[in-house]
Amino acid sequence: MGFSRRLPRNVVILLAAASLLSAPALAQTQTPPAPPLVKLNVTVLDRQNQPVTGLRQEDFQVVEGGKPQSVSFFSQEEAPLSYGLVIDASGSMRTQIGKVVLAAQNIIRGNKPEDETFIVSFVSSDNIVTLQELTGNKSQLLSALNLLRVEGGQTALIDAIYTSADYLDKHRRDNARNTLILVTDGEDRNSYYKQEQLFSKLRKTRVQIFIIGLIYKLENDNGGIARKSTREAAQSLLDRLAKETGGVAFYPKNDKALESAAGELMLSLRPQYVIGFVPTTPAKSGQYRKVEVTVTSPDDKNKRKVITQGGYVAP
């Protein structure tokens, strides 16, 4: 035999009224979460491509979606580097590979104790090889460079960047500057991934790319109206990689200039500021927001180049 209990009618009415009154009260206590702080790694260079130090928080201006943002976080501490050396070992690099190895050795010798590096050699989509996993051991890194071999194949530049960015993202150190140093002539012949897939990946991982573009030996053939020349197409891709990720592309004019280009690259990579802002208009999760950062210059003679990410994907 079941058991049931009927409440008096006036009690039922009181309970119903109480539930109606409590619902708005609960809604009023729930406030939407504050937008997360967006942090940007920023490097500032002068006309001679030398780092500009000593800037203050108030010297930086941030614009997102056409709206000025207030810089609420500022740091001048030099973060450790966590980077990949991604080296083109395709046949077109055969005459330059010796100089490339020397430049890579100098980059690694400049590592500080807290820095970590991995090395990737690439040719075709099925020949992208990690010569050395992420490590701070300089001896292991220098030894790995001796394994570099030039081989024939259809160059898969986009695939090499995509897989290297994915590897770095999986081994990300939040307190480090996560970057790729790409050494290539910029020619992509047969990648699995398309350009827009690559840039979507780079926006999500926020990996910065610094480039030594050895395009001077590529043919500057007349591409006509239908297409760019080989050299123009290569530089266009490398310029976009650097600009959108907040890196820099260096184009040495000959083999002798390669070593100095590597030195300039490391100067650009090492000094940095970190600035942060809370967006005035919250972004939807997964939405890409473009950001522009400028620096106040006291006069036009000392114009400054700001290097930072071109945007971010909202978490």
Secondary structure, 3 states (H helix, E strand, C coil): CCCCCCCCHHHHHHHHHHHHHHHHHHHHHCCCCCCCCEEEEEEEECCCCCECCCCCHHHEEEEECCEEECEEEEECCCCCEEEEEEEECEHHHCCCHHHHHHHHHHHHHCCCCCCEEEEEEECCCCCEEEEEEEECCHHHHHHHHCCCCCECCCCCHHHHHHHHHHHHHHCCCCCCEEEEEEEECCCCCCCCCCHHHHHHHHHHHCCEEEEEECCCCCCCCCCCCCCCCHHHHHHHHHHHHHHHHCCCEECCCCCCHHHHHHHHHHHHHCCCEEEEECCCCCCCCCCEEEEEEEECCCCHHHCCEEECCCEEECC
